[in-house]
Amino acid sequence: MPDIAFATSGSTGPPVTWLRTEERLHAEVTLVHEAVLGSARFGRIVSYAPPGHLYGRLYGRELPRLAGIPVTGLWDEPLTLPPLDDGVPTLLVCLPSTWQLLARHVPALARHGRVTALHSTAPATPAAHHVAGRLADTGFRAHELLGSTETGAVAHRPVNGDQTAGLPWRLLPDVEMLPGSVPDSDAPARHLRVGSPRLARRAGTEAPPEDWELPDLVTPVGRRAFHHLGRASRLVKVNGVRCDLARVEDLARARCPGLDLVCAPVGDPVRGEHYEVFYAAPGPVDPTAVRRSLGRLPSGLPAPRAVHRVPRIPRSSTGKVRTAELTAARPAQEAEHV
């Protein structure tokens, strides 16, 4: 059987196709089912993740097929509530936006008592922590996966409400954490570099790489766990689509010459993370005009959540943007939502 192709979004550069054998897909599904979900027996799977994405393919198609579990695909109906009135053990394959839906139905989830949620593609949202916290004393369980198109899932941790932030990520059994490069920073962190028999093969190459370095910054906790500090690159994921803020800035400055313009990552209650544009101008420049220019970004590159005009872009003595100072002031600034 030919290898199965999964492409990166192309928002951080040209799209790259990564190939996986069916055997490796099945190996990952089996591993996560055993190591993360505890070999739980589900009577139903409800997936909000599209099967064209690796995560959606694994848990909305391969897991149901291997385990003989009926599946309902709701990636085209994201506001549709899963069945919660029959007590059937249910696995929910969640996107960041799914948690807003679940947050409106916490009592029904509590009454059901046999729901497990799997989360990936972006950091767990505030709504995810809210739901998990409210349902802590019921049969509800939630787990978060960390990985990429290139690596597949590499680590996991439970989503336990407000306690989640202090919980380390634990490597999946077949993943090894290797010495990663150290960023140009004084922070006690390094890039997450892993070895795994499930690494994908880049199209046009004969074999998968021996290891892979992700853009995630971590501090190890022993050999098999780590705390996640964020991404070293200026990469955010908006609904699972990779967006390189440096690339957006280059495009935006070319379309809006004369502006001092930067992109800043922000948390998002629906998508997990997003970004906003801030600009300063020597003369009157309407945020609506800037917004229209940024609304025509290349196909697949998410537009900013909002555009803000500010008196100046705060920078350090070395010219680095003071992002925290910039975003902290945004409620008082003029903004145009995209």
N, C-alpha and C positions, 0 to 999 in steps of 0.2 A: 504494500500500500504506500503511495507517495506521502512524503512528509506534509504536515498541515501548516499553513502559513498564517502568521500573525504579524501585522505591521504596526510599527510605532506611528503616532499620529502625524508626524511631519511638522509639528509646530515648533520643534527645536532644531530644525534643519530638514534636509530631504528625508522623506519617509524611508524607513529601513525595514526590510522583511526578515523575520526570524522564523526558522523552521523547527518544528517539533514532530517527533514520531508519535504515532498513536500509543505506542508502548510507554513513552515518557509521560504523556498525558494521563494515562491510567495509573502510572506509578505515583504521580502527584496527588491525584484524587484519592487513591487508597491511603497514602501517607497522611494527608490532612484529615481524612475520615477517622483514622485510627489515633493519630497523635493529638489532634485538636478537638475533634468532636467526640472522642471516646468511643468510637464504633457504635454510636447511637443508632437505633433503628427508627427510621422515619417512615411514616405512612404517606407523606406528601412533601414535595419540594415546590416552593414558589420562588421564581427567580425574577428579579427586577433588572438584572444585568444582561445586556445584549450578548448573544452567543458569538458575535464577531470579535469580541474582546476575549482575551485568554481567560480571565476570571469568569466571565459569563459562560464560556464554552465548557470549562472544567466542571462547574457546579450546577449549571443549568441544563447540561446535555450529557457529559460523560458520567458524572456521578449517578444521575437517574438511570442511565443505561446499564451501568455496571451493577448497581444495587437493586435494579428492578423496581424503582420507585416512580410513581406517576409524578409528572412535573407540569406546572402551570407557568407559562412564560408571560410576564407582565411588563416587559421592557418597553412595549408600545403603549401601555396603560398604567403609567406610574402612579396614578391617583386611585387605583383600584385596590381595595382592602382585601387581603387574603382571607379565606374562610377561618373564622375564629370561634365558631359555635358548636363544633362537633367533637372537640377533644382529640382529634387525630394528631399524633406527633408530627410536627411540621418544622421543616428547615426553610428559613427565609434567606435568600441570597440578596443582600442589600447593597445599594449604592448610597452615597452620602445623602442624596435627596430623599431616600426611602424613610429616613428616620423622622422627618417632619410628619409624614403620614402616620407612622406608628405612634408618635407622641400624642396624637389626637384620639387614640384608641387604647390607652393604657389599661383602663378597667377591663376591656374585652381580652387583652393579652393576659392579664392577671387571672381572669376566670378560666381561660383556656388551660394555662399551667404547663403546657408541653410544647412550647415554642423555643426554637434555637435560631439565633440570627448570626449570619456570617457577614463580615464587613470587609471591603477592600476598595482599591482604586484611589483613595485619598484618605487623609486622617479622619478618624471618627469625629463626628460633629458634636456640638453642644447638645443637640437633640438626642443623639445616641447615648450620651452620658446621662441625660435626664431620664430617658426611658429605662436604661439599665439600673439606675439608682432607685427609681420608683418601684421596679419589679424585683428588687434584690431578694425579697423573702418569698418569692413565688418560684415556680418551676422554670421561669424564663432564663435563658442563658444567651450570652453574646460573646463572639470571638472576633478578633481583628487580625488580618493577615497583612504582612509587609513583603513586597517583592516588586518585580518588574516584568515587562515583556521578555527581556533577555534572560532573566533568572528563574521565572516562576516564583512561587511563594518561598521565602527563605526563613521567616520568623513569624511568631504569633504571640498574642497575649489576650487575656480576657478583657472585656469591656465591663468595668465594675463601677460605673457612676463616677463620683468625685475621686475615688481611690485609684482610678486608672492611671493618672499621670505619674504616680510613684511606682508603678509596676514595670519591671524590666521586660523587654522582649526576649523570647527564648527561641533559639534556632530549632528548625525542624531536624529530625534525627539524621537525615542524610546530608546536612549542610555543615560545612566547616568555616569558621571565621578565620580569615588570614590577615596578616599585618597589612593595613591599608595606608595609603599616603596621608601625610599630615598637612592640613590646610595652612595657608599663609596667615596664621593667627596665633595668638597666645593662648587660645582656649585649649583645655585638656581633651582634645577630641581627635578623631581620625575618620577617614572615609571607611565605609563598610565594604570590605572586600570579602568575597565568599567563593568557596569551591563547592561544587555539587554535581552529581551525575545527571541532573536534570537541566543543565544550562542549554539554551537553544543554540542552534547553528545558524549563523548569518547566511542568507542567500548568496550563492556564489563562492562559498567556502566549502571545504571538504569535511570539516569536523568542528564541533563546538569548541569554544575557548577553554583553556584549563581552569580559568577562574574569571571573575568579573567584579569590577569595582562600581558600586552604586553611588549616586550623588548624595547619599545620606551620611550625615555626621553622627558618630556614636561614641560613647564611652563604654568600654567593655566592663562587664560584671562577671569575672571569671572567664572561662573558656567558651561557655555555651550561652551567654546572655549579654545584653547590652541595654543601655539607656539611649533613646533616640533624641538627638538635639536639634534636628531639622535638616534641611538640605544645604549642602555646601554651595551648589550652583544656584543661580537665580531662577530655579525651576519651580513652578507651581503646577498643580493639576486641577483643572476646572472640569468637573464631571468626568474625571478620568482622562482628559485630554492634556497632554503635556504642553506647557506654555513657558517658553524661555523669555523672561522679562527683559533681558539684555537685547534680544532680537526685536521685541516689541518697541523698545525705546529707539533703536536704530530706525525702524520703519516710521515711527511717529515723528521723530525729529526731521526725517527727510520730507514728510508731508506737511510739517508745521515749522518751517524754518524761522529762526529768530526767537524761538521759545526755549527757555530753560525747563526741560521736561524730564520727569523720571516716573518710573513705575514702582509701586510698592505692594508687596504681598499683604493680604489681609485675610483674616478668618471669615468664613461665611457659614451662617447657620444651616443653609441648605446643601451647599456643595462641598463643605469642609474647608476649602480655601479658594481664594480668588485674588484679583489684583485691581488696584485703582491707579489712575493717572493724576499726577500733580504737575502744574506748570506755573511758571512766572513769566510775565511779559512786560517789556518796557512801555507798551501802549495798550489801549483797550482791545482785547481779543476776547470775543464771545465764547464761553465754554461750549455753546451749542455748535459752533463751527468746528471746534476741536473734536467734539464728540462725533460729528458727521464724518470727519476725516478718519477717525479711528474705527468707525463702523464699517469701513471698507478694507479691513485687513485681509491678507490672503486667506483663501478658503481653509477652514479647519482651525484657524488661529482664533481663540476666543477673544471677543471684544472686552474692554475693561468694564468692571461693574459700575464705575462712576468716574467722572472727570471733575477735578477740583482746580480752581484758580487760587493761587496763594500769593502773598506779597513777595516771598522769596523761597528758594529751596535751601533749607538749613544744611550746612556741611561742616565737617570737622576741619582742622588745620591742614590735613593732608588731602582734603577735597572729597572725602567719603560722605555720602548722603547720610544724614542722621534720620534714619527711617522712623524710629520710635517717636521722635519729636514731630516729624511731618504728619504721621498718621494720627497722633494724639490731638492735633489741632484741627483735624478735618471737619468735625461737626460745626465749627464756627465759620468755616470757609464756604465760599460759593461753590456749589456743585451742580453738575448736570449728569443725571443717571442715563446710562446707555440702555 
